[in-house]
């Protein structure tokens, strides 16, 4: 038999450079000796023989070996395959497919039965193609990447395999290589979807757990191996292959949590957030770099959060990253939880277990930039694909990373789908978006001439703004109750305001101004604080312009800044008292609360990703005292709506005394409809303020002391007002009644009105 293919066509298959293998391999209509027929072709390197088996009658037709490298062809009757497949390089999505199975005899003599990869329908429907073309396919992760699937209903498993699909519009050829084909790309040359630039192939016999990469020939003829941009799992760094993972196997048991989350008014709930770096929070002997697995971490974190009354954990990026020292902020595998702590199934268990124990899970998400690692997104198909070509737009001057091209439909689609992926597949409760300011401004960290203005001549990155709004709208529409949080350090208006009102659409914004002003104030020696009281009161001028979270994050205890307690002035007693004062003031200030691990035990050393908190310090009463205080502050916020229900409304806060600079005293009320008001008295000097008169609103005659940062259990000197205060009936501070308060040195005392 003589094939109708040219030697050039066969040669391109053998060399692995064929740009359209579907036009050659698989079933194709031919004219054989004047009669319509179907030519079934296959390329099986390192094989001895091959057959086509008719599924209807089991007839086994031998395939002729056209080329010794392993190219085969069999001429079959026209009825052998549906008419729709003739001359199609890429079969449409339809239940019809050729009614045959391939059998291949390996050099070992083993005969392997498989579905013809070039006859399997595409996983992409016409609607998928339309949405991808528009850049609006919010479930892109269900189509691109590696998906375990069956090509039919065979009982012998010959139709089982994995569907691979990747976007690489400027590649000449794309192969998928992995454990399933001996990393020989000639055995799996992918087919391309015209106009979309998506390459796809069903690989029979591939399975969950197999390692793989894409091998691309660039437009310049170079070959590069890349990890899957939508890969669901990855090898443990420094290895870089993607791993096939089936994300459908976990049985979720958090229905109660998810339903309650969807029905909850987010802004009025208590958020006591514990920021955690999973690699260093706790470590175990005998493990790789001490890393605990997700399941072990879940149980330990639940126990600790319950002990400390944290409502949520915020995880520094869990997406796969090659450099541990980047803490996860230089992401390569946007769709893969890092393998440092286990498999995707293990991370699902982590989130599920947290939810079953009423702990929310927020993760840091990094759509602002990505690293230049060769196996990642950088020049993915040999061209600037995910990034801008111009370094004035595409390269970050501070971090040596690449900036996403937000003006490209496919890139926006990739990022929005990635955000939704974590909420969909892993039930994540929120995304904290890193480095938002670097996305909003074209001149971020750039001098004149180093950036390109927008179409109106301004510095605003209009494409990034559109992306951020699209992301926030998609998250809130598709996952009610989920939150988005912006780390945004400028005065950009409306960060946490709805997009329909001109805002960016985030649920919360980190209050970086409050953090900077407060820490700068607290570093002052108490004798000088009277000259800086405006640094504390200023935050209330803008406190309700955004939905703020008050962050004392990892950024405040790295890069030479020292730990929080080491930043406090004074002798040892004053350092601890100042830290307790800082926390008590923070927890009673309007806004949700976030504290980085180690801060709750007053650790002395700056955080390092290889070491984590100094848990041994809990042998000392002073450090246990700070830990006890944080736990009690968290519980106080949870139990008292006045401290959380109106965090983002001026109705929830009222100054009583903010003008006493000389004494460095602040007094304020926290309120909420239907809840008992809370009176907060702060003394930022080491001098006790005995019998300090404070005006109080009418109603009730007794204020119960519910927390005192100077209590002995916290390591303080027990200056206070236990059990509480009786109203004197003397007007003060413009209020009809008043109380006399003993405000402890470098301390805060908190009262609740009792009827």
N, C-alpha and C positions, 0 to 999 in steps of 0.2 A: 504494500500500500504506500502511496506517495501522499504526503500531507500537502495541503494547499498553502501552508505557511512558508514564508521565505526564511532563508538561513539567517538573515539579519534579525528577524523577529525571534527566532529560536535562540540566537546568540544573546540577545538582550535579556531573555529570561535566565539563561544559564549564568550570565555575568551579574544578574541581580540589578540591572539598570533599567528595566522596562518601566516606563512611566504609566502604562495602562495595561496591567496584566490581565484585567478582566476581559479585555478585547481578544485575548488569545486563549486563556485557560478557562475551564468550565465548559458548559454546553453551548454549542453554536450551530445555527442552521447552515448547512452546506448543500451544494449540488454535487451529488456523488453519482457519476456515470449517468447523468441525465435524470436522476431521481432525487427528490428532496430527502435529506437525511440530517442526523444530528451528530456532530463531531464532539466527543467528550475528550478534553485534553487535560493533562496534569503534569506537573513537574515534581518528581520525587527523587532528589539526590540520594545517593547511597542505597538505592533499592535494587532488587533483583528482578521483580516483575510486578505487574499491576493488572487489575481486572475491574470491569464495571459490572455490578450485580443488579439486575432488574428487580425492583421491589415487588413487582406484581406477580412474577412467576418464579423468581429466584434464579433465572438463567444467568450464568456467569460468562461474560464476554471478555476475552483477553484483550489488553491494550497493547498496541505495538510500540516498541521502544524505538522512537524516531531518532533519538540522539543518545549516545552512551552516557552522557552526564545524568540522564534520568528523565528525559522528556518523553511522554507517552501520549498516544492518541488511539481512540476507538471510534469507528463509524457505526452508528446505531440507527435503527429505523426512525422515521420522522415522528411517529407516535410515542417515541421513547421519552420525549420531553415536551412540556407545554409550549405552544407556539410563542407565548409571550417572552420566552427567554432567548429566542434566536437573535444573535448578533447584538445582544445587550451586554455592554461592559459591566454594568452594575444592575443586578436584578431589582425590580421594584419590590416594595413591601407588600406581599400578598401570600396567602396560605398556599398558593400553587408553587410547586418547585419540581425539578426533575425527579422522577420516581426511581432513583437509583442510589446505590451506595458504592463507594470506592473501596477496594481491597488492595493493600500494598504489601508485598513481601520484602522485608528488610534483609540486609546482608546476613543477619544472624539466622534467618529462616523464619522468624516470627511474622505472621500475617496480621496486619492491623486493618480493621474496618473503620471507615470514617465517612463523614459527610463531605461532599465536594465543597471546599471553602468558597469557590468562585460561583457556586450555584445557590448559596444561602442568601435569602432576602436581606436587604439592608435593615438595620435597626431603626433607621431614620424614616419617618413618614413624610409625606408632602408637607404637612403642617409643621413638623420639626424643621424642615428645610426653610420654610417661610420665616419662622420665628428666629432661626439662627441668622438668616440673611438680614433681618431687621435688628438684630442684636437684642432681642427681647425673650430669649428662651431661658426662663428662670429656673427650669429644671434641666439645664444643660448636662448636669452630672449624671442624669439617667440615660444619656445618649453617648457622650464622649467618654473616653477612658476605657477601662477594661471591665466588661460585664459578663459574668457567668450566665450562659443561656443554652437552651437546646434548640437545634435547628429543625426538630420534628418531634415525633412521638415514638421513636424506636425503643424497643425494650432492651436491646443489647448495649445501649449506651453509645452507639456509633454516631449519634447526632449531638452528643454533648461537647461543649467547648467554651471558648471565650470570644466575645466580640470586642475587637479593639477599634478605636476611632480617635483620631488626633487631628488638630487643625495645624496645617503647615502649608500655606498657600503658595509659597515661593520655592518649595522643594521640587526637585526633578523627580525623585523617587523616594518612597518611604517603605521601609521594611519593619516588621516587628520581630524582634529576636528575643529568645529566652530559653528557659529550661526545657520547654516543650519542643524546641527544634534544634537543640544543640547550639544555640546562638548562631545559627547559619541563616542569614537574612534571605538567601535565595529561596528558601522554603516557604517564606511568608511575605511576598511582595504585596503591598496593599493597593487597593483600588481607590481612585479619587472621585469625589463628587464634583462634577464640573461647576464652576462659578463659586462654590463655597470654600474650596481649598481644604476640604476635610477628607482625610484618607481613612479607609475602613477595611477591615477584613475579619471574617470569622475564622478562628483557628481551631480545628477539631482536635480534641484530646487535651487542649490546655485546660487548666483547672485552678481553683483557688489555692494559693500558696506558691504558685509558680512565680519566679522572678522574670522580669522582662524589661526591655528598653525599646525605644524607637531608633532605628538607624536611618538617617536621612542623608540623601545626596543633595547638596546645596546647588543653587543656580550657578555656582562657580566650579562645580564638579567635585567638591570636597565631601568627604563622608564624616558625619558626626553621630555619636550615640547620645541620646537624650532620655532622661527620665520622663515619665508621663505627667504632663501638666495637670491632668485630672486623675492621677493615680490615687487610689484609696489607701495604699500602704506602701512602705518603703523599707529597704534594708537599714540595718543599724549603721549609722555613720562610723567610719568614713566610707563605707560601701554605699553605692549610689543607685542601685537598680530599684525599679518599682516592683511591687508585689501584687498579684491578683488577689482581691479580697471580695468576698460576698457579704454585703452589708444588710442582707435580708434575714439573717439567721437569728439575730437576737430577739428574744421575747421580752418586750418592755412591760414593766410592772409599775409604771409611774402615772397611770391614768388619772388618779385622784389629784396628783400634783398639777398635771397639765391642764385639767379641767378648771381647777381653782385658779391657776395662773391666768387663763383666758378670761375669767370672770372678774378679776381683781382690778381695781383702780390703782394703777402702778404708783402714781405720784403720792398717794396718801398712805403708802405702806412703809414700815420701817425697813431700811436697808443698812445693815451693819456688815460691811464687806471686808473680807479678809483676803488680801492679795498674797498669792502664793506662787513661788517658783518650785514646780514639782520635783525638779532634779536635786534640790538642796534642802527642801523644807525638813524632811527627815531622810536618813539614809540607813542602809542595812549592810552589815559586814558580809563579805563573800559575794557581793553582787557586782556587776559591771559598773565601775565608777561609783559604787554605792547606790545606784539608782534603784528605787523601789518600783514594783509594777503597779499598774493602775488599780488593780483590785485591792492590794494591800494599802495603797494610799487612800482609797475610798473609805475603808474602815477606820483608818487612823484619823483622817480628816473629819469624818462624821463625829467621832468621839470627841475630838478637840473642839470642833465648832459648837457642839452641844455644851461642852464644859465652859466655853467662852461666850456663848450666846450670840455667835455670828449667824446672820441669816443667809449669807451668800459667800461663796468663794469666788475670787477673780483669779484666773490662771494666766500667768504670763504665757506667751504664745505656745500652744501645743502642736501647731502645724510643724511638719518636718523641716528641720534646718540642719545644714551640714556642720556649722561651727557652733559648738556648745557655748563658747564665750559670747555669742551674740544674744544669748538668753532667749532665742526664738524669734527675735525681731528681724533676722535676715532669713526669710522663709523661701524655701524652694518647693516643698510639697504642700501646696495650699489646701489640698483635699485629703491629706494624710496626717492623722495624729502621730506624733513622733514615736518611733519604734523603741526609743530609749526605755519606755515604760510598758511596752507590750503591744498587743495587736489592736486593730479597730474594735474587735469584739470586747477586748478588755476595757477600752475607753468607754464603750457603751455601758458596760457594767458600772464603771465609775460614776457616770452621770445618773444612771438609773438608781443606784444605791444612794447617792446624795439626795435625789428627789424623794425616794421612799422615806428618807429621814428628814424631810422638810428643809433641805439646804439647797438653795439655788446655785447654778453654775454659770458664771460669766467668763468668757475667754477674750483675751486680747487678740485683735485682728489687725493685720498690717497691709492695707491696700495702698500705702503711700510709696513703697519702693521695694525692690527685690535685688538680691546679690548677683554677682557676675559669675558664679560657679558654672563651670563648663557643661555640667549635666542638666542645668536648670533652664529657666525661661530666657536667659540672655541670648540674643541672636538665635532664637530657637531653630529656625529653618535656614540659618545662614544670613538672615536679614534682620533688621530691627523690627521685630514683630510685635512684641508686647510693649516695647519701649519706643521713645522717639528716636529718630535718626540723628537729629541735631543735639549735641551734648548740652547746649544751652537750655534745652527742654528735657532731655532724656537722661541726664546724669546728675546725681545728687552730689554737690561739692563737699558736704560734711562727712558723709558716710561711705563714699566710694561705691554707691549702689545705683541702680537704674530706676527711673521714674516711669510709671505706667503711662501709656498714651491713652488718656481718658477720652480723646476725641474719636477713637476707633470703636465702632460698634462691637466688634468681637471682643475687645479688651474689656469694655464696660460689662458686656454680657458675662464674661469669665468671672469678673469680680463680684457682680451682684449675685450670680448663681452660687459662687463660693460662700458668700454670707448666708444665703438661704440653705445651703447644703448643711452647714453646722446646726442650724435650727431644726431642719427636717430630719436628717439622718441620726443626729446625736442628741436631739431634744435640748440643745443649749438654750439658756434663758436670756442671754444677752451678749452683745458684742461691744467691747470697748475698743474704739478705733484709735490707733496710735498715730501720732504726728499729723493731726488734721491741718494744723497751720501750714505745714510744708506743702500740703496739697492745694490750699486755697490761694497761695500767693506765688506768682511766677518769679518774683525776685527774692524768694526765701533764701537767705544765706548767700546772696549773689550781689556783686557790685555792679555798677553801671556798665553796660556793654556785655554783661555775662548772661543776660536774659532777653527774651523776646516778648514784647508787649502783646496784649490781646488785640482783637480786631478794632477795639475802640481806643487803643493806645494806653489802656490801663494795666495794672499789675495783677488783677484778679484772674485766676485760672478758671475761665468760664466753663470749660469742658469738665474739669474736676468738680465744680459746683453742681453741674447738672448730674454728674454721676452720684455724688453724695446724696442729692435729693432723691434720685431714682432708687438708690439703695435703701434709704430710710422709709420711703413709701412702700417698697416691696416688703420689707421686714414687718412693718406694722400692719399691713393689710393681710399678709399671709400667715402671720404668727401672732395673733392677739396676745398681749401680755408680755411678749418679749421686749427687751429694752435695747437701745443703742446709746452708747456713751462716747462723747467726744473729748479727747485730750487736745484741747485747743487753747493756746496761750495768749491769743491776741484779743482785741476788742471787737472782733467780727460780730455784727448784730444778729440776733435771732438764731443762734446756733441750735437752741433747744425749742424753737418755735415751729409750728406746723409749716409745711411747705406751701399750703394754700394761703398762708398769711405772709409769705415771703421769706420764711425761715429755712434752715437747712434740714429740719425734721428730726433731729436727735431727741431722745427721751431726756437725757441728762448731759450736762457739760461739767467737766472738771473745773473747779474754781481755783485756777492757778494763781490768780491775784490774791485771794485769801491766804493760800498756802505761803506764797512768797512774803507777803506782809507780816503774817503771823510769826513765821520762823525768824524773820529778821528782827522783829520786836523781841521775841523770846531770847535771842542771843545777846541782847543788851543786859548789862548788869542792872539789877533792880533799881539802883539809885538813879540811873539815867532814864528809866522807862517813862517817867512823867513828861519827858520831852518828846515822846513818841506815841502817845496814846491814840493819836489820829490814825496810826497804822492798824489799830484794832477796830476803831469805829468806822473807818472808811468802807469796809466790806458791806456794811448795812445800807450804804447809799445805793448799791447796785445788786444787793442780795436776791432780789426778786425779779430782776430783768431776765434771768435764765433759770432753768431747773438745775440747780447746782448740786454737785457732789463735792465734799471736802476731802481732798486726797493728801494723805501722808504716804506716798508711794515709794517704790524702790528707787526712783530717781533722786530722792532726798537723802539716801544713805549710801551713795556710791560716788566714784570719781573724786575721792579726796574730801568729800563733805563730812565724813564721819557719821557715826550712828546718831540717832536723835538725842539720846541722853548725853552723848559727848558734846553735842552742840549747846547744851544748856550751861549757863554760867554758874559760878559759885562753888562752894565746897561740896563734899559728897552729899550731905543732907539736902542742900539747896538744889543740886542737880536732880535728885529724885523728886523733890517737891515741885520743881519747875516742870518736870515731865508730867507729873500727875495733874498739875494745873493746866498744862497745854491740852491734855486729853479731855479733861472735864469741860474746859471751855469749848473745845471742838465739838464734843458730843451734844452740847446744848445750843450750839450756834445753828441757825437755820441751814438746812442742807443734809443730804445723806452722807454717811461716813465711810471712809476707806482707810485701812491701816495695813501697811506691809508687814509681813511676817518678821518676827524678831523685835518689832517695836513694842509688842505687848508684853515682852519680858525685859525691856530696857537693856538690850544687849549692847555691849560696849564697842565691839568691832564693827567696822563697815561691812556691809554684806558682800559676800563673794560667792559666785555660782558653784564653786566646788565645796563650800563648807556649810553655809546655811546658819540658822540661829544657834546661839550658844546656850543650848538647853541646860547645861550644867549649872548655869547661873541661878536656876530655880532652887538650888540648895541654900540660897541666901534669902533672908526674910524680905530685904528691900526689893529684890526682883520679883519675888512671889507677890509682894504687895502691889506692884504695878500691874501684874497679871490679874490679880483679884479685882483691881479697880476697873480695868478694861472690861472684864466679864460683867461686872455690876453696872457699868455705864451702858453696855449693850442691852442688858435686861431692862434697865430703866427706860431706854428708848422704846423697847418693844411693848412694855406695859403701859406707857403713858402716851396717848394720842397727841397730847400737847407738844411732845417732842418729835413728832414725825408727820402728823396728818396735814399740817399746814406749812411744811418746810419751804414751799415755793410761793407762798402768798404773804403779803404784808399783814394779813389778818392774824398770822401766827406768831408775830413778834412785836414787842413793845419795849422801848427803852424806859427804864426807871431813873437810872443815874449813869450818865456817860461822860459827865463834864468834870469829874473830880480828878484832874490830872495829878494834882499834888500827892494824893493818896494812892494813885494808880488802881482805882477801884472801878469795876463795871458791874452794874446791876440791871437785869432785864427780865421780862416776863415772856414765857412761851405759852401759847394758847391754841385751842382748837374747839370748834363747836361741840357742845355737849360733854366736854371733858374738863376735869379740874385743871386750872392754870398752874404753871410751875414758876417759881421765883428762883432766879439764879444770881448768886452774889460771888464775884470774883475779886481776889486780892492779889495783885501782881508784885507785891513787895513782901519781904520777910518779916514785916512788922504786923502783928495781929491788930485787927481793927475791932476793938471791943465795943459792944453796945452801939454799933453803927446804925443810925436810924435810916430806915428804908420805907418809903411810901408804898402802900399797897391799895389795890382797888377795893371798893365796897363789896360786902358779901362775905359771910363766914367770919369766924373770930379766932381761927387757929391754923397755923401753917406748920405742917409736919416736916421735919428734916428727913428727907429720903436718901440723901447721899452727901457725904463730906469727904473730899479728897485728902483731908488731913487725918482721917480716922486711923487708929492704930493698926487695924487689919490691913491697911494699905501701906504701912510704914511711916505714918505721920505721927504728929504730936498730940492728937486728940483734942485740939481746940475746936469747939463746936457749940451746938445748941440742942443737943439731944434732950427730950424727944421732939421738941419743936418750939414754936413761938406763939404767944398770945398777942392779939391785936390790941394796941394801946389806946386807940381812939384819937390819937394826935395826928392831925393832918400833916403831910409832908410830901415833897416832890410833886405837888399839885394834885395829890390824891387825898381822899377823905380820911384814911386811916394810915397807920404805920406800925412797924415792928422794930425791935431793937435786936440787931444781929451781931453775933461774934463771928467775924469773917476770919478764918484761919490764915496764918502766914503762908504766902505762896500757895494759896488754896482756893477751892471753890466749895461752897455749900449750896445745896439745892433743896428747895421746899415745895411741897404740894399743898394747896388749899384744901382743908378738910372742913366739911360742913358741921 
